[in-house]
Amino acid sequence: MDAAPSKLWNVSATLRGFYDDNYTATSTKRDSFGFEVAPSVSANMDMRQTDIGVRYTFGLYYYQDRANQAGKSGGPIDYTHQADVWLDHAFTESLKANVSDSLVVAQDPKLMDGGATIRVQGNNLANRANVMLTKDWTREFSTETFYGNNYIHYSSGSPSSVGGVSYDALLSRIEQNVGTDFSWLFEQETTGFIGYKFSWVNYTADKNIGGGFRSDSRNQRSHYVYVGATHKFSPNLSATAKGGMTLVDLYNDPTASKNSTAPYADLSATWTFMPGSYVLAGFRQDTRSTDAAYHDGATQLTQYQEMSQFYMNLSHQFDAKLTGSLTAQYAYSKFKDGYYGNHADNEVDAGANLSYQITRNFSADVGYNFTDLLSDFGSREYSRNRVYIGVGASY
């Protein structure tokens, strides 16, 4: 949940100029100068036991290179929309609920985060909803019960991927998960837990994806079982570790082994090294959807990827006005079965930003983002560099 602002309504906007050396996010690079405008409006109400918030952000991205291409489909401008809503409610001191929903309409894979590795034309939609109910049964024992629903839809006008299959057919889906964590407070600084999560991925396009298979041939059910602990080493350093196994049931693919197993882990640590400055680092091991579903020419589909992801976020407040941040991420994602089976993608993402608060209501920032996708299949590879400078205003 976002921290409650000091007043009911907040309005802000950013204006940035940028240079992007591969705005299509493909192996065939096209570079462009451009600018982006992103106004945002939000509201938050804190009513003792209940906190309610909403936010809407609009994005306009202008690419000079596309303006120079006569007859370019889609024109020089991309539009994005993001709407967020959240609600926290304390029924009693021991029973609390959190509800949140985030809707994104975009083209860029970093905004969609839906399994596609490249920019996809059209109004592609991702809606992520979460509900959590926390109950303290005793001073030492508590439970967290959760439900999540991700609806991801790629425009039917999306360009075809390798093999002539649309992203709608490969990636439009509903992901649902439900589960409970059982937690015990062993001592003031240490909490242990065990948990179970059921996940169901249902591909919704009902289209041919090659070899006589259809979109729903990749439907899957997964069972997660894990144990973990959270420990506070000092007032400034804490860590959480979670590990277990995933049982994946590929129930709708007649050619696949019905059940397969994969490791599952989620580790993170946070160090606040001075007021306003911190480092967050972690590792995740899980399965994820992929836009590669090509069959092996005989029997099997590529069903999903097993992903190992390392990440780090650093934020440092140099003084009251100047703040810097660094982000870095590396993901190794191995394909499961089919034509891509046992091959992998390697993706590196990094970013740096400096933000200066000119006055209470005005700020300026400059930054750089880098992405490099290396794949055992060269047609998927691309690198991307983006630099920007801008100003922001808030009221």
FENPEJO-V517393 format. One record per pair of residues at least 6 apart in sequence whose C-alpha atoms are under 7 Angstrom apart, sorted by the first residue. I is the first residue (numbers start at 1). J is the second residue. D is the distance in whole Angstrom. If there is no record, write none. Layout:
BEGIN
i & j & d
I & J & D
I & J & D
END
This chain:
BEGIN
i & j & d
1 & 86 & 7
4 & 44 & 6
4 & 46 & 7
5 & 44 & 7
8 & 43 & 5
8 & 44 & 5
8 & 45 & 6
9 & 42 & 6
9 & 43 & 5
9 & 44 & 7
10 & 41 & 6
10 & 42 & 5
10 & 43 & 6
10 & 395 & 6
11 & 40 & 6
11 & 41 & 4
11 & 42 & 6
11 & 394 & 6
11 & 395 & 5
12 & 39 & 6
12 & 40 & 5
12 & 41 & 6
12 & 393 & 5
12 & 394 & 4
12 & 395 & 6
13 & 38 & 5
13 & 39 & 4
13 & 40 & 6
13 & 392 & 6
13 & 393 & 5
13 & 394 & 7
14 & 37 & 6
14 & 38 & 5
14 & 39 & 6
14 & 390 & 7
14 & 391 & 6
14 & 392 & 4
14 & 393 & 7
15 & 36 & 6
15 & 37 & 5
15 & 38 & 7
15 & 390 & 5
15 & 391 & 6
15 & 392 & 6
16 & 35 & 5
16 & 36 & 5
16 & 37 & 7
16 & 388 & 6
16 & 389 & 5
16 & 390 & 4
16 & 391 & 7
17 & 34 & 6
17 & 35 & 4
17 & 36 & 6
17 & 388 & 6
17 & 389 & 6
17 & 390 & 6
18 & 33 & 6
18 & 34 & 5
18 & 35 & 6
18 & 386 & 7
18 & 387 & 6
18 & 388 & 4
18 & 389 & 7
19 & 32 & 6
19 & 33 & 4
19 & 34 & 6
19 & 386 & 6
19 & 387 & 6
19 & 388 & 7
20 & 31 & 6
20 & 32 & 5
20 & 33 & 6
20 & 385 & 6
20 & 386 & 4
20 & 387 & 7
21 & 30 & 6
21 & 31 & 4
21 & 32 & 6
21 & 384 & 6
21 & 385 & 6
21 & 386 & 7
22 & 29 & 5
22 & 30 & 5
22 & 31 & 5
22 & 384 & 5
22 & 385 & 7
23 & 30 & 6
23 & 31 & 6
24 & 30 & 7
24 & 119 & 6
25 & 118 & 5
25 & 119 & 6
25 & 382 & 6
25 & 384 & 7
26 & 118 & 6
26 & 382 & 5
27 & 379 & 7
27 & 380 & 7
27 & 381 & 6
27 & 382 & 5
31 & 65 & 7
32 & 63 & 6
32 & 64 & 6
32 & 65 & 5
33 & 63 & 6
33 & 64 & 6
34 & 62 & 5
34 & 63 & 5
34 & 64 & 6
35 & 61 & 6
35 & 62 & 5
36 & 59 & 7
36 & 60 & 5
36 & 61 & 4
36 & 62 & 6
37 & 59 & 6
37 & 60 & 5
37 & 61 & 7
38 & 57 & 7
38 & 58 & 5
38 & 59 & 5
38 & 60 & 6
39 & 57 & 6
39 & 58 & 6
40 & 56 & 6
40 & 57 & 4
40 & 58 & 6
41 & 55 & 6
41 & 56 & 6
41 & 57 & 7
42 & 54 & 6
42 & 55 & 4
42 & 56 & 6
43 & 53 & 6
43 & 54 & 5
43 & 55 & 6
44 & 52 & 6
44 & 53 & 4
44 & 54 & 7
45 & 51 & 6
45 & 52 & 5
45 & 53 & 6
46 & 52 & 7
49 & 89 & 6
49 & 90 & 5
50 & 88 & 6
50 & 89 & 4
50 & 90 & 7
51 & 87 & 6
51 & 88 & 5
51 & 89 & 6
52 & 86 & 6
52 & 87 & 5
52 & 88 & 7
53 & 85 & 6
53 & 86 & 5
53 & 87 & 6
54 & 84 & 6
54 & 85 & 4
54 & 86 & 7
55 & 83 & 6
55 & 84 & 5
55 & 85 & 6
56 & 82 & 6
56 & 83 & 4
56 & 84 & 6
57 & 81 & 6
57 & 82 & 5
57 & 83 & 6
58 & 80 & 6
58 & 81 & 5
58 & 82 & 7
59 & 79 & 6
59 & 80 & 5
59 & 81 & 6
60 & 77 & 7
60 & 78 & 6
60 & 79 & 5
60 & 80 & 7
61 & 77 & 5
61 & 78 & 5
61 & 79 & 6
62 & 76 & 6
62 & 77 & 5
62 & 78 & 7
63 & 76 & 5
63 & 77 & 6
64 & 76 & 7
66 & 72 & 7
66 & 75 & 6
66 & 76 & 5
67 & 75 & 7
67 & 76 & 5
79 & 106 & 7
80 & 105 & 5
80 & 106 & 5
81 & 104 & 6
81 & 105 & 5
81 & 106 & 7
82 & 103 & 5
82 & 104 & 4
82 & 105 & 7
83 & 102 & 6
83 & 103 & 5
83 & 104 & 7
84 & 101 & 6
84 & 102 & 4
84 & 103 & 6
85 & 100 & 6
85 & 101 & 5
85 & 102 & 7
86 & 99 & 6
86 & 100 & 4
86 & 101 & 6
87 & 98 & 6
87 & 99 & 5
87 & 100 & 6
88 & 97 & 6
88 & 98 & 5
88 & 99 & 6
89 & 96 & 6
89 & 97 & 5
89 & 98 & 7
90 & 96 & 4
90 & 97 & 6
94 & 135 & 6
94 & 136 & 5
95 & 134 & 6
95 & 135 & 5
95 & 136 & 7
96 & 133 & 6
96 & 134 & 5
96 & 135 & 7
97 & 132 & 6
97 & 133 & 5
97 & 134 & 6
98 & 131 & 6
98 & 132 & 5
98 & 133 & 7
99 & 130 & 6
99 & 131 & 5
99 & 132 & 7
100 & 129 & 6
100 & 130 & 5
100 & 131 & 7
101 & 128 & 6
101 & 129 & 4
101 & 130 & 6
102 & 127 & 6
102 & 128 & 5
102 & 129 & 6
103 & 126 & 6
103 & 127 & 4
103 & 128 & 6
104 & 125 & 6
104 & 126 & 5
104 & 127 & 6
105 & 123 & 6
105 & 124 & 5
105 & 125 & 5
105 & 126 & 7
106 & 112 & 6
106 & 123 & 6
106 & 124 & 5
106 & 125 & 7
107 & 119 & 6
107 & 120 & 5
107 & 121 & 6
107 & 122 & 6
107 & 123 & 7
107 & 124 & 6
108 & 119 & 5
108 & 120 & 7
109 & 116 & 6
109 & 117 & 6
109 & 118 & 6
109 & 119 & 6
112 & 126 & 6
114 & 152 & 7
115 & 171 & 7
115 & 289 & 5
115 & 290 & 5
115 & 291 & 6
116 & 290 & 7
116 & 291 & 5
120 & 158 & 6
120 & 159 & 7
121 & 158 & 5
121 & 159 & 7
122 & 155 & 5
122 & 157 & 6
122 & 158 & 6
123 & 155 & 6
124 & 153 & 6
124 & 154 & 5
124 & 155 & 5
125 & 152 & 6
125 & 153 & 5
125 & 154 & 6
126 & 151 & 6
126 & 152 & 4
126 & 153 & 6
127 & 150 & 6
127 & 151 & 5
127 & 152 & 6
128 & 149 & 6
128 & 150 & 4
128 & 151 & 6
129 & 148 & 6
129 & 149 & 5
129 & 150 & 6
130 & 147 & 6
130 & 148 & 4
130 & 149 & 7
131 & 146 & 6
131 & 147 & 5
131 & 148 & 6
132 & 144 & 7
132 & 145 & 6
132 & 146 & 4
132 & 147 & 7
133 & 144 & 6
133 & 145 & 5
133 & 146 & 6
134 & 143 & 6
134 & 144 & 5
134 & 145 & 7
135 & 142 & 6
135 & 143 & 5
135 & 144 & 7
136 & 142 & 4
136 & 143 & 7
140 & 184 & 5
140 & 185 & 5
141 & 183 & 6
141 & 184 & 5
141 & 185 & 6
142 & 182 & 6
142 & 183 & 5
142 & 184 & 7
143 & 180 & 7
143 & 181 & 6
143 & 182 & 5
143 & 183 & 6
144 & 180 & 5
144 & 181 & 5
144 & 182 & 7
145 & 179 & 6
145 & 180 & 4
145 & 181 & 7
146 & 178 & 6
146 & 179 & 6
146 & 180 & 6
147 & 177 & 6
147 & 178 & 4
147 & 179 & 7
148 & 176 & 6
148 & 177 & 5
148 & 178 & 6
149 & 175 & 6
149 & 176 & 5
149 & 177 & 7
150 & 174 & 6
150 & 175 & 5
150 & 176 & 6
151 & 173 & 6
151 & 174 & 5
151 & 175 & 6
152 & 172 & 5
152 & 173 & 5
152 & 174 & 6
153 & 168 & 7
153 & 172 & 4
153 & 173 & 7
154 & 167 & 6
154 & 168 & 5
154 & 172 & 6
155 & 168 & 6
156 & 168 & 6
158 & 166 & 6
158 & 167 & 6
159 & 166 & 6
160 & 166 & 4
160 & 167 & 7
161 & 167 & 7
165 & 209 & 6
167 & 291 & 7
168 & 205 & 6
169 & 205 & 5
169 & 206 & 7
169 & 207 & 5
169 & 209 & 7
169 & 215 & 6
170 & 209 & 7
170 & 215 & 6
170 & 291 & 6
170 & 293 & 7
171 & 203 & 7
171 & 291 & 6
172 & 203 & 6
172 & 204 & 6
172 & 205 & 6
173 & 201 & 7
173 & 202 & 5
173 & 203 & 4
173 & 204 & 5
174 & 201 & 6
174 & 202 & 5
174 & 203 & 6
175 & 200 & 6
175 & 201 & 5
175 & 202 & 6
176 & 199 & 6
176 & 200 & 5
176 & 201 & 7
177 & 197 & 7
177 & 198 & 5
177 & 199 & 4
177 & 200 & 6
178 & 197 & 6
178 & 198 & 5
178 & 199 & 7
179 & 196 & 5
179 & 197 & 4
179 & 198 & 6
180 & 195 & 6
180 & 196 & 6
180 & 197 & 7
181 & 193 & 6
181 & 194 & 6
181 & 195 & 4
181 & 196 & 7
182 & 193 & 5
182 & 194 & 5
182 & 195 & 6
183 & 191 & 7
183 & 192 & 6
183 & 193 & 4
183 & 194 & 7
184 & 191 & 6
184 & 192 & 5
184 & 193 & 6
185 & 191 & 4
185 & 192 & 7
189 & 231 & 6
189 & 232 & 5
190 & 230 & 6
190 & 231 & 4
190 & 232 & 7
191 & 229 & 5
191 & 230 & 5
191 & 231 & 7
192 & 228 & 6
192 & 229 & 4
192 & 230 & 6
193 & 227 & 6
193 & 228 & 5
193 & 229 & 6
194 & 226 & 6
194 & 227 & 4
194 & 228 & 6
195 & 225 & 6
195 & 226 & 5
195 & 227 & 6
196 & 224 & 5
196 & 225 & 5
196 & 226 & 7
197 & 223 & 6
197 & 224 & 5
197 & 225 & 7
198 & 222 & 6
198 & 223 & 5
198 & 224 & 6
199 & 221 & 6
199 & 222 & 5
199 & 223 & 6
200 & 220 & 6
200 & 221 & 4
200 & 222 & 6
201 & 219 & 6
201 & 220 & 5
201 & 221 & 6
202 & 216 & 7
202 & 219 & 5
202 & 220 & 7
203 & 215 & 6
203 & 216 & 5
203 & 218 & 7
203 & 219 & 6
204 & 215 & 7
204 & 216 & 7
205 & 215 & 6
206 & 214 & 6
206 & 215 & 5
206 & 216 & 6
207 & 214 & 5
207 & 215 & 5
208 & 214 & 4
208 & 215 & 6
209 & 215 & 6
211 & 295 & 7
216 & 252 & 7
217 & 252 & 5
217 & 253 & 5
218 & 250 & 7
218 & 252 & 7
218 & 253 & 6
218 & 303 & 6
219 & 250 & 6
219 & 251 & 7
219 & 252 & 6
220 & 248 & 7
220 & 249 & 6
220 & 250 & 5
220 & 251 & 6
221 & 248 & 6
221 & 249 & 5
221 & 250 & 7
222 & 246 & 6
222 & 247 & 5
222 & 248 & 4
222 & 249 & 6
223 & 246 & 6
223 & 247 & 5
223 & 248 & 7
224 & 245 & 6
224 & 246 & 5
224 & 247 & 7
225 & 244 & 6
225 & 245 & 6
225 & 246 & 7
226 & 242 & 7
226 & 243 & 5
226 & 244 & 4
226 & 245 & 7
227 & 242 & 6
227 & 243 & 6
227 & 244 & 6
228 & 241 & 5
228 & 242 & 4
228 & 243 & 6
229 & 240 & 6
229 & 241 & 6
229 & 242 & 7
230 & 239 & 6
230 & 240 & 4
230 & 241 & 7
231 & 238 & 6
231 & 239 & 6
231 & 240 & 7
232 & 238 & 4
232 & 239 & 7
236 & 271 & 6
236 & 272 & 5
236 & 273 & 7
237 & 270 & 6
237 & 271 & 5
237 & 272 & 7
238 & 269 & 6
238 & 270 & 6
238 & 271 & 7
239 & 268 & 6
239 & 269 & 4
239 & 270 & 6
240 & 267 & 6
240 & 268 & 5
240 & 269 & 6
241 & 266 & 6
241 & 267 & 4
241 & 268 & 7
242 & 265 & 5
242 & 266 & 5
242 & 267 & 6
243 & 264 & 6
243 & 265 & 4
243 & 266 & 6
244 & 263 & 6
244 & 264 & 5
244 & 265 & 6
245 & 261 & 7
245 & 262 & 6
245 & 263 & 5
245 & 264 & 5
246 & 261 & 5
246 & 262 & 5
246 & 263 & 6
246 & 264 & 6
247 & 259 & 7
247 & 260 & 6
247 & 261 & 5
247 & 262 & 7
248 & 259 & 5
248 & 260 & 5
248 & 261 & 6
249 & 258 & 5
249 & 259 & 5
249 & 260 & 7
250 & 256 & 7
250 & 258 & 5
250 & 259 & 6
251 & 258 & 6
255 & 299 & 6
255 & 300 & 6
256 & 300 & 6
263 & 285 & 7
263 & 286 & 7
264 & 285 & 5
264 & 286 & 5
265 & 284 & 5
265 & 285 & 5
265 & 286 & 7
266 & 283 & 6
266 & 284 & 5
266 & 285 & 6
267 & 282 & 5
267 & 283 & 5
267 & 284 & 6
268 & 281 & 6
268 & 282 & 4
268 & 283 & 7
269 & 280 & 6
269 & 281 & 6
269 & 282 & 6
270 & 278 & 7
270 & 279 & 6
270 & 280 & 5
270 & 281 & 7
271 & 278 & 5
271 & 279 & 5
271 & 280 & 7
272 & 278 & 4
272 & 279 & 6
276 & 316 & 7
276 & 317 & 6
277 & 315 & 5
277 & 316 & 4
277 & 317 & 6
278 & 314 & 6
278 & 315 & 5
278 & 316 & 7
279 & 313 & 6
279 & 314 & 5
279 & 315 & 7
280 & 312 & 6
280 & 313 & 5
280 & 314 & 6
281 & 311 & 6
281 & 312 & 4
281 & 313 & 6
282 & 310 & 6
282 & 311 & 5
282 & 312 & 7
283 & 309 & 6
283 & 310 & 5
283 & 311 & 6
284 & 308 & 6
284 & 309 & 5
284 & 310 & 7
285 & 307 & 6
285 & 308 & 5
285 & 309 & 6
286 & 306 & 6
286 & 307 & 5
286 & 308 & 7
287 & 304 & 7
287 & 305 & 6
287 & 306 & 4
287 & 307 & 6
288 & 304 & 6
288 & 305 & 5
288 & 306 & 7
288 & 307 & 7
289 & 304 & 5
289 & 305 & 6
290 & 304 & 6
290 & 305 & 6
292 & 302 & 7
293 & 301 & 6
293 & 302 & 5
293 & 303 & 6
294 & 301 & 6
294 & 302 & 6
294 & 338 & 7
294 & 339 & 6
295 & 301 & 4
295 & 302 & 6
295 & 338 & 5
295 & 339 & 5
296 & 338 & 5
296 & 339 & 4
300 & 337 & 6
300 & 338 & 5
301 & 337 & 6
301 & 338 & 4
302 & 335 & 7
302 & 336 & 6
302 & 337 & 5
302 & 338 & 4
302 & 339 & 7
302 & 340 & 6
302 & 341 & 7
303 & 336 & 6
303 & 337 & 6
304 & 335 & 6
304 & 336 & 5
305 & 333 & 6
305 & 334 & 5
305 & 335 & 4
305 & 336 & 6
306 & 333 & 5
306 & 334 & 5
306 & 335 & 7
307 & 331 & 7
307 & 332 & 6
307 & 333 & 4
307 & 334 & 6
308 & 331 & 6
308 & 332 & 5
308 & 333 & 6
309 & 330 & 6
309 & 331 & 4
309 & 332 & 6
310 & 329 & 6
310 & 330 & 5
310 & 331 & 6
311 & 328 & 6
311 & 329 & 4
311 & 330 & 6
312 & 327 & 6
312 & 328 & 5
312 & 329 & 6
313 & 326 & 6
313 & 327 & 5
313 & 328 & 7
314 & 325 & 5
314 & 326 & 5
314 & 327 & 6
315 & 324 & 6
315 & 325 & 4
315 & 326 & 7
316 & 323 & 6
316 & 324 & 5
316 & 325 & 6
317 & 323 & 4
317 & 324 & 6
321 & 356 & 5
321 & 357 & 5
322 & 355 & 6
322 & 356 & 5
322 & 357 & 7
323 & 354 & 6
323 & 355 & 5
323 & 356 & 7
324 & 353 & 6
324 & 354 & 4
324 & 355 & 6
325 & 352 & 6
325 & 353 & 5
325 & 354 & 7
326 & 351 & 6
326 & 352 & 5
326 & 353 & 7
327 & 350 & 5
327 & 351 & 5
327 & 352 & 7
328 & 349 & 6
328 & 350 & 4
328 & 351 & 7
329 & 348 & 6
329 & 349 & 5
329 & 350 & 6
330 & 347 & 6
330 & 348 & 5
330 & 349 & 6
331 & 346 & 6
331 & 347 & 5
331 & 348 & 7
332 & 344 & 7
332 & 345 & 6
332 & 346 & 5
332 & 347 & 7
333 & 344 & 5
333 & 345 & 5
333 & 346 & 6
334 & 342 & 6
334 & 343 & 6
334 & 344 & 4
334 & 345 & 7
335 & 341 & 5
335 & 342 & 6
335 & 343 & 6
335 & 344 & 6
336 & 342 & 6
343 & 376 & 6
344 & 375 & 6
344 & 376 & 6
345 & 373 & 7
345 & 374 & 6
345 & 375 & 4
345 & 376 & 7
346 & 373 & 6
346 & 374 & 5
346 & 375 & 6
347 & 372 & 6
347 & 373 & 4
347 & 374 & 6
348 & 371 & 6
348 & 372 & 5
348 & 373 & 7
349 & 370 & 6
349 & 371 & 5
349 & 372 & 7
350 & 369 & 6
350 & 370 & 5
350 & 371 & 7
351 & 368 & 6
351 & 369 & 4
351 & 370 & 6
352 & 367 & 5
352 & 368 & 5
352 & 369 & 7
353 & 365 & 7
353 & 366 & 6
353 & 367 & 4
353 & 368 & 7
354 & 365 & 5
354 & 366 & 5
354 & 367 & 6
355 & 364 & 6
355 & 365 & 4
355 & 366 & 7
356 & 363 & 6
356 & 364 & 5
356 & 365 & 6
357 & 363 & 4
357 & 364 & 7
361 & 393 & 6
361 & 394 & 5
361 & 395 & 6
362 & 392 & 6
362 & 393 & 5
362 & 394 & 7
363 & 391 & 6
363 & 392 & 5
363 & 393 & 6
364 & 390 & 6
364 & 391 & 4
364 & 392 & 6
365 & 389 & 6
365 & 390 & 5
365 & 391 & 6
366 & 388 & 6
366 & 389 & 4
366 & 390 & 6
367 & 387 & 6
367 & 388 & 5
367 & 389 & 7
368 & 386 & 6
368 & 387 & 4
368 & 388 & 6
369 & 385 & 6
369 & 386 & 5
369 & 387 & 6
370 & 384 & 6
370 & 385 & 5
370 & 386 & 6
371 & 383 & 6
371 & 384 & 5
371 & 385 & 7
372 & 382 & 6
372 & 383 & 4
372 & 384 & 6
373 & 381 & 5
373 & 382 & 5
373 & 383 & 6
374 & 381 & 5
375 & 381 & 6
END
